Amino acid sequence: MPYPIYQVDAFSSDLFKGNPAAVVLLNQWLPDETLQKIAMENNLTETAFICPQNAELHIRWFTPTTEVELCGHATLASAHVLFNHEEIEGDEVTFYSKSGLLRVTKNDDQLVLDFPIDDIYRVSELPAMMKARSRDKIQEIYRGKTDYMFILSNQADIEDFVPSMDIISELDSRGVIITAPGKDVDFVSRYFAPKCGIPEDPVTGSAHTTLAPYWSKRLGKTSMTARQLSKRRGDLVCEIRGSRVLIGGTCKTYLKGQLL
C-alpha cells in the first residue's frame, strides 16, 4: 500500500534553505531493513518515520546509513507535516522516541521543540585532532552524550574551518560540533557527522541540546539566538528551562507524494 511522504525544509522560512528532511507516515512499522533502505533512497540527512501505537505517536530517524537516537530538524519537520497537512488537533504534538518524550508546540508560524538538555563535560586534548588543519584555533573541547564540541574564537574561524573527515570518522562519537560567538546572533556553529553518512549537516537541532547549555552558562542568559553556518544556513532560537531546552524554528514544505 502507498504511504504519504513529505519533504520539508526545516529551520528556515525560505525554500531551499535550512535542513531538508523526509517525513513518512506509517500505519504499522516496516522492517528495520526497509526503513533504512527508504532513508538511503531518499538520500537526505534524515528521514523521519511516524507510526501510531496505542493512541501514541512514535517517531524514528534514519540517515542514509544508520538509525540515530535523536534528530531535531526531522522532528520539527514531522510536526510541521502533522499541523499543516494532516490536520492534527491542538497546538502541541507529543512523540515517543528512543530519547524519551519529545514535544513540539505551535506558536504562530514558529514550531518549538522541547528536548532534554545534553550532559556535557570538558575533555583533554584529542591526539587525532593534532593533525587537523585548524587545530590551533580550537580553544576548548567538550564531550556530550553523542558528540564532541570544539570551541573556536570567532565566527570567521567557524566559516573558515576545514574539517578532516577521515579524522572525525575515527572519533568515538556520532559527530563533531564547532561553535563560536556570532556577529548578529548569540552563537554560531557547524556540524560534521561523516560516520553517519553526513559530511556536514545543514542545520542540526539535536546539536543545540549540547550548544545551548554551554552558551547559556558562558553568556549568562537563558534565551539565545543561534545560526548554523552551513551552505544552506539555518536560524534557531534556544531557551533553557531547567533540564530541558526549547529549540524554535520555522519550516517550509517542498513536496508531498506517495511512497509506493
Secondary structure as the mmCIF struct_conf table of DSSP 4:
data_model
#
loop_
_struct_conf.conf_type_id
_struct_conf.id
_struct_conf.beg_label_comp_id
_struct_conf.beg_label_asym_id
_struct_conf.beg_label_seq_id
_struct_conf.end_label_comp_id
_struct_conf.end_label_asym_id
_struct_conf.end_label_seq_id
STRN STRN1 TYR A 3 ALA A 10
BEND BEND1 PHE A 11 PHE A 11
BEND BEND2 SER A 13 ASP A 14
TURN_TY1_P TURN_TY1_P1 LEU A 15 PHE A 16
BEND BEND3 LYS A 17 GLY A 18
STRN STRN2 ASN A 19 LEU A 25
BEND BEND4 ASN A 27 GLN A 28
HELX_LH_PP_P HELX_LH_PP_P1 TRP A 29 PRO A 31
HELX_RH_AL_P HELX_RH_AL_P1 ASP A 32 ASN A 42
TURN_TY1_P TURN_TY1_P2 ASN A 43 ASN A 43
BEND BEND5 LEU A 44 THR A 45
STRN STRN3 GLU A 46 GLN A 53
TURN_TY1_P TURN_TY1_P3 ASN A 54 ALA A 55
STRN STRN4 GLU A 56 PHE A 62
BEND BEND6 PRO A 64 THR A 65
STRN STRN5 GLU A 67 VAL A 68
BEND BEND7 GLU A 69 GLU A 69
HELX_RH_AL_P HELX_RH_AL_P2 GLY A 72 ASN A 84
TURN_TY1_P TURN_TY1_P4 HIS A 85 HIS A 85
BEND BEND8 GLU A 86 GLU A 86
BEND BEND9 GLU A 89 ASP A 91
STRN STRN6 GLU A 92 SER A 97
TURN_TY1_P TURN_TY1_P5 LYS A 98 SER A 99
STRN STRN7 GLY A 100 ASN A 107
TURN_TY1_P TURN_TY1_P6 ASP A 108 ASP A 109
STRN STRN8 GLN A 110 PRO A 116
HELX_LH_PP_P HELX_LH_PP_P2 ILE A 117 ASP A 119
STRN STRN9 TYR A 121 ARG A 122
HELX_RH_3T_P HELX_RH_3T_P1 PRO A 127 LYS A 131
BEND BEND10 ALA A 132 ALA A 132
TURN_TY1_P TURN_TY1_P7 ARG A 133 SER A 134
HELX_RH_3T_P HELX_RH_3T_P2 ARG A 135 LYS A 137
STRN STRN10 ILE A 138 ARG A 143
BEND BEND11 LYS A 145 THR A 146
STRN STRN11 ASP A 147 LEU A 152
BEND BEND12 SER A 153 ASN A 154
HELX_RH_AL_P HELX_RH_AL_P3 GLN A 155 ASP A 160
HELX_RH_AL_P HELX_RH_AL_P4 MET A 165 GLU A 170
BEND BEND13 LEU A 171 ARG A 174
STRN STRN12 GLY A 175 PRO A 181
BEND BEND14 LYS A 183 ASP A 186
STRN STRN13 PHE A 187 ALA A 193
HELX_RH_3T_P HELX_RH_3T_P3 PRO A 194 CYS A 196
TURN_TY1_P TURN_TY1_P8 GLY A 197 GLY A 197
STRN STRN14 ILE A 198 ASP A 201
BEND BEND15 PRO A 202 PRO A 202
TURN_TY1_P TURN_TY1_P9 GLY A 205 ALA A 207
HELX_RH_AL_P HELX_RH_AL_P5 HIS A 208 LEU A 219
TURN_TY1_P TURN_TY1_P10 GLY A 220 GLY A 220
BEND BEND16 THR A 222 THR A 222
STRN STRN15 SER A 223 GLN A 228
BEND BEND17 SER A 230 ARG A 232
STRN STRN16 GLY A 234 ARG A 241
TURN_TY1_P TURN_TY1_P11 GLY A 242 SER A 243
STRN STRN17 ARG A 244 GLY A 249
STRN STRN18 CYS A 251 LEU A 259
#
